[in-house]
Amino acid sequence: MSETAFEPEITAFVCQYCGDMAADSAGWNRISYPANVKIVRLPCTGKVDVHHILNAFEHGADGVYVVACPEGNCHHINGNLSAKRRVKYAQSLLDEVGVGGNRLEMFHVTAAQGDEFARIAAEMTERIRALGPSPVRRAMGK
């Protein structure tokens, strides 16, 4: 596979209140974002665990991001802060094992920010495209 033909597989963990609604808002407003982003809807990003993030990489994701409610505005009080801690920890693990913590990121949006959701999806796609396939994906022959 040549680098120019590489199209990254990206998993986005989103909360049902802000992240998922922002994705819907992008659709309602006909704002396109890369089709390579696979959305995993959660009741709250506080439910995303390091295991879920690492599992996404093990199953072929080249990049992963988490889209949470704005800090101080979580519907589950501090779920997004728990997710933030887990994302930072997972980034350090990914750096430690040679995958790269820069393949994982966390973002905060409101439900009405469909344009921001689309921008984030495009930003992550470009970032991961520049990094190339995940070392985990290459090692598994995917």
LINPEMO-V634258 format. One line per field, one symbol per residue. ss: DSSP state (H for helix, E for strand, C for the rest). phi: phi as a letter, one per 40 degrees, with the letter a starting at -180 (. if undefined). A space follows every 10 residues. Layout:
ss=???
phi=???
This chain:
ss=CCHHHCCCCE EEEEECCCHH HHHHHHHHCC CCCCCCEEEE EECCHHHCCH HHHHHHHHCC CCEEEEEECC CCCECCECHH HHHHHHHHHH HHHHHHCCCC HHHEEEEECC CCCHHHHHHH HHHHHHHHHH HCCCHHHHHC CC
phi=.cccccbccb bbcbcccbcc cccccccdcf ccadcccccb cbcaccccbd dcccccccch ccababbbcd dgbccbgbcc cccccccdcc dccccccgch cccbabbbbc cccccccccc ccccccdcdc cgdcdccccc gc
